[in-house]
Amino acid sequence: MTDTISGSCLCGQVESTVTGPFQRFYQCHCDRCQKKTGSAFASLIFTSPDKIEWQSGQELIKRYDLPEAIRFCNSFCSNCGSQVPYLSRDGSALVIPAGYLNGDPKIRPMANIFYQEKACWFEEGQASTKFDRYPE
């Protein structure tokens, strides 16, 4: 069974559809992904490169390949800065930031990778009080 799901950046200028089912979903806690996302981890879905169809905004996409890294990349909309899908350096995988997708990808995180590098405040953050909106 295949499912097609749309995705877009924050400003909506970069848009695409991706087709599942997807192969892997990892939450990466490496220090590079923390820098890239400004958060505790990156939520990344992996599939084959032919599973994306771009609707708009490809000319706005900027890519930064960290020179000393074999696999690390930051691909983002140059207008709003949102992360967008990209091909792995060797071209074998399409990497989709989970937050880019506009609906349910029908896959859930399978692993937390590079967990030994997790943010020192990550576990306390998970245990802290939860609010549906801003706290008063």
Helices and strands as residue ranges (DSSP letters): E 4-8, E 15-19, E 24-28, H 31-37, E 42-47, G 49-51, E 52-56, G 58-60, E 61-65, E 73-77, E 86-87, E 94-97, G 98-100, E 111-113, G 115-117, H 122-127
